[in-house]
Amino acid sequence: MNDGRAQSSITVTPALLPDVPLHVAVVRPVFVWGAPGIGKSSLVRSFAASLGLECVTLVGTQLAAEDLIGVPELRDGRSRFAPPEAIARDDAYCLFLDELNASAPEVQKAFYSLILDRRIGAYELPAGSIVIGAGNRATDNALARPMASALVNRLVHIHLRASPDDWLTWAVGAGIHPWITDYLTQRPDHLVVAPPKVEEVFSTPRSWHMLSDALRSYGDGIPEETLRLLAAGTLSPGHASAFCGYVKIVRHRYSLPAVVRGDARWPAAPADRDLPYFLAEAFRARLVKELPADRDHASPAVRQFAHRGKALLLDLADVSLECAQLVIATDDAGAPVLPSWFLVEVSRDLPRLVSARA
């Protein structure tokens, strides 16, 4: 049995996913694993459309076994099961079995003949039809039931991971709100997080899309309180706070590049107390990106930027010591994120900041 804890060290991004079904799904059924909200369903529908096939979606958790097997009818004195209209089609199509591994055992059994034999009762899928299943993993705190080994062994399994680059490329053409695309360009690590173990909102490509739809509905004049409500209702708490801080920065024309250049200072007004947190995270990300691991590999321009960075840290500490500490903080495992040579210089030149962190 497979209990839904499927993991793989080999994963694909949304941009690479269509290539496998294009060559495999025409001869063997494919199953796509992935965390909730990363776009499995939409990718399958887009793939079917690219082949000119209608995509017929059956959601396993919404079906009973008889919904697939059909109802008996008499024909020439004999009974036979009439398959449902959604399945029994004359032309080739894509049969998408969504939430397959979350369906009840009897429903999974009813799916067997469609997956293994491409038929249900006397009805056989038209030539050229493809069968694709998808589901979440139990490790994502999603509903997942055991999948029989016989079924597992008859599916080609693909593990999908979210890709900020792929999503942002799609988002620009899909009309996602520019606040969101600009924010995630700066913080791609906020696109998706692992589902929490408690009933809490969490960030996924789907939730960012939902927030975009809400922002489009309200318009750019959305009140700050309403923005906070919507962000808190769609994103992980930390991401919601950071995104609202970013929007406030946009509205007040603050920017990290302006602060680095010296054209603006860290926001210090009590009404803007949430802004330094976003700017500090963005500053930390820029330091990580631009500072090499070895100081000897730093160009004169990079060394000048590092010197400027220490001065900015001092200024930030005067505004918010907590935000300044956030810039030089270790990761969740306690390992340094910034290069050790830069941290040594910070500890030497800014002992107040380091001692406060300790």
N, C-alpha and C positions, 0 to 999 in steps of 0.2 A: 504494500500500500504506500501511496505518496500522500503525506498529511498536509501538503501545502507549504512546507518549509523549504521549497525548492530554492536553491542558490546556485550560482555559477560564477566562476572566475572569469568566464568569457561572456561579455555582454555586448549589445549593439546600441547605438544611438538611433533616434528616430530617422535621421537622414540615411542610415545604412540599412534600416529594417526592410524597406520594400524589396531590396535586391534578393533576399532569401526567399520570401513567398513567391516572387516572380518566377523563380526556377524550381521551387520545391512544391508549393501548394497545388500546382497543376498535376502532380503525381502522388503526393502524400499529404495528409492533413497536418496542419501546423498549429502549435499552441504557443501563445505569447504570454510570458510571465512578466509581471511588473508591479510596482507599488501603485496604490490608488492615486488617481488624478494626474498621471503623467502622460495620458493621451493614447492609451492602447486602442480604445474603441474608435476614436476619430482617425487614427492611422489606418486601421483596417478598412474603414469606410472609404477613405481617400485612395487606398490601394485598389479596392474594387472598382472605384470610379475610373482610375487610370487605365484599367483593363476593359472599360466599357461594360462592366457587369453590375447589375443591380445587387445591392447588399441587403440581404434579408437577415435581420438580427433576431435571435431567440435568446432571451435572458433567462438563464437557468433557474435563478431564484424566484422567478415569477411563473414558473410552469409546474404543472403536474404531469405525471407520466402519460395520462390519457390525452393530454394536449398534443403529444407527439405521435403516439400510436394511432390516434384517431378513434372513430366510433365504428362499430360493426354495421354492415349493411348487407341486405340479401341481394344476390345476383344469380339468376338461374338456379334458384333453390339452394344456393350455398352462401354462407356468410363470409365476408371479407372485411378487413379494416380499411376505411377510407381515410387517407392521410389528410391533415389539415391543409386548407387552401394556401396558407403562407408558405408551405414547403412544396406542395405538389405543383410545380410550374413546368411549362413546356420548354422554356428557353434556359440556357445556361445562366447561372447566377452564383454569387458568393454567399455561402451559408456561414454566418458569423454566430458562433455559440459563445455568447458573452457570459461571464461568471460561471463557466462550466464547472469548475472545481468547487463552487459554492453551492451547487444545486444538491438536492436530496439524493441519496443513493439510488432510489428507484428511477429518478429522472436521469441520472447519469447512465443507468442501464438502458433506458429508452434511447439515449443518444448513441449507444454502441453501434447499432446497425447503420446509422447515418455516417458515423465516423469510420467504422471499419469496412463496411460493405457498400457505403454510399447509397443505401436504400432504406426505406421504411415500409414494411409490409410488402406489397407488390409494386410499389412505386420506386423507381430508381432515378437518382439525380441525372439530369441531362448531361451529355458529354460536354466537357469544357467547364463544368461547375467546379468550384473549389470550396474546401471546408477549412475554416480557421477558428480556433478557439482562443479564449483569453481568460486570464484570472489573476487575482491577487495572491500573495503569499501569506501564510499564517504569521510569519515573522513581521509582517507589516501591520499586525493587529487587525487584520481584516478577516471576514468570514471565509474559511477555507475548509472543506471537508476532505477526507481521504479519497484519493483517486486510485482505483484498482491498478495494480502493476500491469495487467494485460492491456489496459487502456493507455497507461503511460508509455508503454513500449511500442505503441502503434502511432504515436505522435512525434513529430519533429519539434523539439522544444527550443524556443528562442527567449533569451532573457533581455528585457529592454531596460535601459537606464535613461534618465533624463539628461538632456544636453542643453545647457544655457545658450550655446552658440546656435544650435538648431532651432531652439524655441524663439530666440530673438529674431533670427532670419525669417521665420514664419510670422512672428508677431507684427513685423513692420508691414507686411503685405495684407495681414488680416485686420488691420485697423485697431490694434491694441493701443490704448491710451498712451500718449508719449510720456506722461509722468512715469508710467510703469516701465516702458522700454528703456528710458533714460536711467531710471533707478537701477534696473537689473543689469544694465550695461556696466554700471559702477560696482554693483554687488551681485554678481552672478551666483554666488554661493547662497543667496536667499531665494533662488527659484523654487527649490524643493528641499524638504527635510524629511527625515524618517518619521512615520506616523507615531505620535506619542502613545504611551501605554494608558493614558487616561482620556476621558471624553473631552478633548480640547481641540479647538480649531488649529489647523496646521497648513503651512504653505505648500502648494503644488502648482504646476502649470495651470491646472483647471481653476484653482482658487484665484490666481492672478487674473485669469480671463474673466472670472465672475466679477472681480473688483473693477476691472476695466469697463465691463458692461454697465455697472452701476455708476461709475464716474462719467461715462458718456451720457447716461440718462440725466444726471444732475447738471452737467456742464462744468466748466472750469471755475464758476462762481460758487461751487459747493461750500457751505459753511464748514469751518474747521471742526466743529463738534460733530457734524454729520460725517465728515471724512474719517474721523477717529472711530466712529461707530461702525462704518462700513469696513474699514481696515481690520478692526478687531474681530469682525464677524467673518472674515475670509482668510486671514493670515495668522501665522504663528505670532504670539504676543510680542516677542522681540522684533520681529520683522515689521509688524504693524506700527510699532512705535517709531522705528527707524524710517519707515516709508513716510509717515506723517511729518517727521522732522525734515525729510528731504523736500516734501512738497512745500513746507513752510519756508525752507531755504530758497526754493525756486520763486516763490511768491515775493520774498523779500530781497531777491537778487543777491543772496549770499552764494559763494562758491568756493570750493577748496582751492582751485587754481588762483583765485584772487587773493586768498589768504597766503598761499605759498609765495606769490609774487610780491606781497607786501602792499597790495592795493586795498586790502580789507583786513580787519582784525577779527579775532575769534568773537562770536556774538557773546555779549556779557550782560545784556539787559535781563532782568528777572522774567519778563514776558517771553524771552527766547531761551529759557533754561534748557529746553529739550534739544536745541539745535547743536550745541557742542558735541553731543553724543554721536549724532550722525556724522558730523565733520571729523570727529576723532576716529571713527571706524574707517571712513574713507581715507584719512591720512595714514592710518596704519596699513591699509591695503596698498596705498601708493608706495610706502616705504618698503614693504615686502616685495613689490614688483620691481622697484628700481635699484635697491641696494644689493650688490652681489654678496655671496657667502664669504668670499675672501676679499679683504680690503685691498690687497695688491692688484686685484682685477678691476678696481674702481677707477674710472677715468677722472680727470680733474673736474669735469662738470658734475659727476656723481658725488665726488668728495665735497664739492661746494654745496650740493643739495643736502648731503648728510649734515654739514655744518649748519645750514639753514634749518634743517629739521630739528636739531637740538635747541636752536633759538625759539622755534615755534613751540616745542614742548614746554619750554620755560614759560612762555606767554600763556599757553593753554593751562598750565598748572596754576597760574594766578587767577584764571577764570574758573577752572574746575579741576582740582587735584585728581578727582576720580576719573575724569575724562583723559587726563594726561597719563594716568596709570593704565587706562584701557589701551592706549597706543602701544605700550611696551609689555603688555601682559603676555603670559605664556598661553599655550593652547590648553584644551581640556585635559590633556594628559600630563600637563606640567612642563612640557618642552618649550624652549624658546621659539618664537615665531620670527622675530627679527634677527639679523646676523649678529653673531656674538661680538664681533669687533665694534659694531655700532652700540651694542648694549654696554660694552666696557667703557666706551667714551661717554655714554650717558651717565653711567655710575660715577665716572671721574669728574665730569663737568656739572652734573646735576644731582649731587648726593641727596638733596632734599627730596627729590622725586623718588629715588630708589629706596631710601630709608622709609619713606611713607608707605611705599608698596610692600616692603617687608613687614 
